Amino acid sequence: MPARCPPKAVKLSLDQDELVNIRNALGLSQHVFAEIMEISKPRLVSYEQGITSVVPERIMVEARALLKNGGQMKSDRYANMDMPEIIAEWANDLKIGYADDIQISNFIGASADAISRWKNSETRPAPLMLKQYREIVQDLKVRLAKCAVINFRNVIPNAVGKHDSSDERLGGYAPS
């Protein structure tokens, strides 16, 4: 069997090299650094090993800020909130009942059993998952608001159209 050639050394971009240096300067593992940066560990590894050619600007800005703040995590508004309070906020944003675990689970993609455990403060999603659920809820909230505007626009022309000169309730009379 022929000997394997070692993988080619990838030349890291300046941002990739800086990202590795920031993580090392903070003394953080890839797992912890990825959690703080709110990205998955495989995503971080892809940046650090040059698999993904470009590190997003948001990641670099946050990494530099983290280094500047001596490794202090940025403030996450959910960090000091209990899960029942977070779920109540999500239910309100999505215009669904707090008690409807199945509908909440259908909206965010977590199981109804997980929702129940979160409501009972038995478990809590990892910070990265919590961020992803928050993003799902925010996206759905925007979509629901757009649907409401579209529905409102469909109702108004119909209501206005009924009050023209052919409106039977006005006896065919339309004031000028």
C-alpha positions in Angstrom: 0.0 0.0 0.0 1.5 3.3 -1.0 2.2 5.9 1.7 -0.3 8.6 2.1 0.7 12.1 1.3 0.1 14.6 4.0 -2.7 17.1 3.2 -1.5 20.2 1.6 -1.0 23.0 4.0 -3.6 25.7 3.4 -2.5 29.3 3.4 -4.9 31.0 5.8 -6.2 34.5 5.0 -5.3 37.4 7.3 -8.8 37.1 8.9 -8.5 33.4 9.4 -5.0 33.7 10.9 -6.3 36.6 13.2 -9.3 34.5 14.3 -7.0 31.6 15.4 -4.7 34.1 17.2 -7.6 35.7 19.0 -8.9 32.4 20.2 -5.4 31.3 21.3 -4.7 34.7 23.0 -8.0 34.2 25.0 -7.0 30.6 25.9 -10.3 29.2 24.7 -11.1 25.9 23.2 -12.7 25.8 19.8 -15.9 24.6 21.5 -16.1 27.4 24.0 -15.0 30.0 21.5 -17.7 28.9 19.0 -20.4 29.0 21.7 -19.4 32.6 22.6 -19.3 33.6 18.9 -22.7 31.9 18.5 -21.6 29.7 15.7 -21.2 25.9 15.5 -17.8 24.3 16.2 -17.6 22.8 12.7 -18.1 26.3 11.3 -15.3 27.7 13.4 -13.0 24.8 12.4 -13.8 25.5 8.7 -12.6 29.1 9.2 -9.5 28.2 11.2 -8.4 25.5 8.8 -9.1 27.5 5.7 -11.9 25.2 4.5 -14.2 28.2 4.2 -12.3 30.9 2.4 -13.8 34.0 3.9 -14.6 34.7 7.5 -17.8 36.9 7.7 -17.2 40.4 8.9 -19.6 40.0 11.8 -17.5 37.2 13.2 -14.3 39.2 12.9 -15.9 42.3 14.5 -17.2 40.2 17.4 -13.9 38.3 17.8 -12.0 41.6 18.0 -14.4 43.0 20.5 -14.1 39.9 22.6 -10.3 40.2 22.6 -10.6 43.9 23.5 -13.0 43.1 26.4 -10.6 40.4 27.7 -12.8 37.5 26.7 -16.0 38.8 28.4 -19.0 37.5 26.6 -21.3 40.0 25.0 -24.6 40.5 26.8 -27.3 38.1 25.8 -30.8 39.3 26.9 -31.8 35.7 27.3 -28.9 34.9 29.6 -30.8 36.1 32.7 -34.2 35.0 31.6 -35.9 31.8 32.7 -37.2 29.5 30.0 -40.9 29.9 30.9 -40.4 33.7 30.4 -38.6 33.2 27.1 -41.3 30.8 25.8 -44.0 33.3 26.9 -42.3 36.0 24.8 -42.1 33.6 21.8 -45.8 32.7 22.1 -46.7 36.4 22.3 -44.6 37.2 19.3 -46.1 34.4 17.3 -49.7 35.2 18.5 -50.3 31.7 19.9 -51.2 30.5 23.3 -48.5 29.8 25.9 -50.2 26.5 26.8 -50.1 25.1 23.2 -46.8 23.2 23.3 -47.5 21.5 20.0 -48.1 24.7 18.1 -45.0 26.3 19.6 -43.0 23.2 18.7 -44.3 23.3 15.2 -43.3 26.9 14.8 -39.7 26.7 16.2 -38.9 23.1 15.3 -38.3 21.7 18.8 -40.3 18.8 20.2 -43.4 19.4 22.3 -41.7 17.4 25.0 -38.7 19.7 25.0 -41.0 22.7 25.2 -42.7 21.2 28.2 -39.4 20.5 29.9 -38.3 24.1 29.2 -41.5 25.5 30.7 -41.0 23.4 33.8 -37.4 24.7 34.0 -36.1 21.1 33.8 -33.7 21.8 30.9 -32.6 24.7 28.8 -31.3 24.7 25.2 -27.6 25.4 24.6 -26.9 29.1 23.9 -26.3 28.5 20.2 -29.7 26.6 19.9 -31.4 29.3 21.9 -30.1 31.9 19.5 -31.3 29.8 16.5 -34.8 29.5 18.1 -34.8 33.2 18.7 -33.9 33.9 15.1 -36.7 31.5 13.9 -39.2 33.3 16.1 -38.1 36.8 14.9 -38.3 35.6 11.3 -41.7 34.2 11.8 -42.8 37.4 13.6 -41.8 39.5 10.6 -43.6 37.1 8.2 -46.7 37.1 10.3 -46.7 40.9 10.3 -46.3 41.0 6.5 -49.2 38.5 6.2 -51.4 40.8 8.3 -50.5 43.8 6.1 -51.3 41.8 2.9 -54.6 40.6 4.4 -55.4 44.2 5.5 -54.8 45.5 2.0 -57.1 42.8 0.6 -59.9 43.8 3.0 -59.7 47.6 2.4 -60.3 47.6 -1.4 -63.2 45.2 -1.0 -64.8 47.4 1.7 -64.2 50.5 -0.4 -65.5 48.9 -3.6 -68.9 48.1 -1.9 -69.7 51.8 -1.4 -69.8 52.8 -5.0 -72.9 54.0 -6.9 -74.2 50.5 -7.4 -74.4 49.9 -3.6 -77.9 48.6 -3.0 -77.9 49.9 0.6 -77.6 53.4 -0.7 -80.4 52.8 -3.2 -78.0 53.3 -6.1 -77.3 56.8 -4.9 -73.7 57.8 -4.4 -73.1 61.3 -3.0 -70.7 63.5 -4.9 
